Every structure is written in structure tokens, then in C-alpha cells.
Amino acid sequence: MNDEDGTAGRDGGGIREWIETARAERWGLFVDLLFAIIWVTMVDVLFRIIEGPTYAYYMLMLAGIVAYFGFFASLEAAKSETE
């Protein structure tokens, strides 16, 4: 049964909307996932080699969030300069 705005109720509207969004943003989601996998792998390998303290390991994992937004913000700035 549809709601007033024409969307399906609780049964399938959320899932259908999520799938449509994922299809529209598939390359963005793929790049996000790839960045996360590479960052976590890099930090894990680094700390297996140097055996640093646990708090530093977690700080570098959290620094991945800052690195992600910084990298993509600078990428967008570079794209806007070339246009």
C-alpha cells in the first residue's frame, strides 16, 4: 500500500530507495570502499612491521577519516580549477 507521497510503506520503500541510490552512486561507493580497504590494510601492515602501541594504531585508523575527506576535498578543488 502506498503512502500519501506515492512511496511504498515500511515494507519495501526503504530498500527500493537504497538500491536506486546505490545504483546511481555505484562508482562513488566503490571508491569509498576501496579507499577504506587500502587505508586499513596499510595501517595494519605498518603496525605488524613496527609493532607500535595500540593507541597509535587506533589513532591512525581514525586519521583515515580525516585523510579521506582531505583527499577527496583536494581532488574536487583540483577538478574545479581545471574547468
C-alpha positions as CSV (number, residue, x, y, z in Angstrom):
1,M,0.0,0.0,0.0
2,N,1.3,3.5,-0.9
3,D,1.7,6.4,1.4
4,E,0.3,9.8,0.6
5,D,3.5,10.8,-1.2
6,G,3.3,7.7,-3.5
7,T,6.1,5.7,-1.9
8,A,5.6,2.3,-0.6
9,G,5.2,1.9,3.1
10,R,7.6,0.3,5.6
11,D,7.7,-2.9,3.6
12,G,9.7,-2.0,0.6
13,G,10.2,1.7,0.0
14,G,13.4,2.0,2.1
15,I,15.0,-1.0,0.4
16,R,14.0,0.1,-3.1
17,E,15.2,3.6,-2.4
18,W,18.5,2.3,-1.1
19,I,19.1,0.1,-4.1
20,E,18.3,3.0,-6.5
21,T,20.7,5.3,-4.6
22,A,23.4,2.6,-4.7
23,R,23.0,2.1,-8.4
24,A,23.2,5.8,-9.0
25,E,26.3,6.2,-6.8
26,R,28.0,2.9,-7.6
27,W,31.4,4.3,-8.6
28,G,31.4,6.7,-5.6
29,L,30.6,3.8,-3.2
30,F,33.2,1.6,-4.9
31,V,35.9,4.3,-4.5
32,D,34.9,4.9,-0.9
33,L,35.1,1.1,-0.2
34,L,38.4,0.9,-2.0
35,F,39.9,3.8,0.0
36,A,38.8,2.2,3.3
37,I,40.2,-1.2,2.4
38,I,43.6,0.3,1.3
39,W,43.8,2.6,4.4
40,V,43.0,-0.2,6.9
41,T,45.4,-2.6,5.1
42,M,48.2,-0.1,5.0
43,V,47.8,0.8,8.8
44,D,47.6,-2.9,9.7
45,V,50.7,-3.9,7.7
46,L,52.6,-0.9,9.1
47,F,51.8,-1.9,12.7
48,R,52.6,-5.5,12.1
49,I,56.1,-4.4,11.0
50,I,56.9,-1.8,13.6
51,E,54.7,-3.2,16.4
52,G,53.7,0.3,17.7
53,P,51.4,1.0,20.7
54,T,47.8,0.2,20.4
55,Y,46.6,3.8,20.9
56,A,48.7,4.9,17.9
57,Y,47.1,2.1,15.8
58,Y,43.6,3.3,16.6
59,M,44.6,7.0,16.1
60,L,45.9,6.1,12.6
61,M,42.7,4.3,11.9
62,L,40.7,7.4,12.9
63,A,43.1,9.5,10.9
64,G,41.8,7.6,7.8
65,I,38.6,9.6,8.2
66,V,40.5,12.9,8.0
67,A,42.6,11.6,5.2
68,Y,39.5,10.5,3.2
69,F,37.8,13.9,3.4
70,G,41.1,15.7,2.8
71,F,41.9,13.7,-0.2
72,F,38.5,14.0,-1.8
73,A,38.2,17.7,-1.0
74,S,41.6,18.4,-2.6
75,L,40.5,16.2,-5.6
76,E,37.3,18.3,-6.0
77,A,39.4,21.5,-5.7
78,A,41.8,20.3,-8.4
79,K,38.9,19.3,-10.7
80,S,37.2,22.7,-10.3
81,E,40.5,24.5,-11.1
82,T,40.8,22.7,-14.4
83,E,37.3,23.5,-15.5
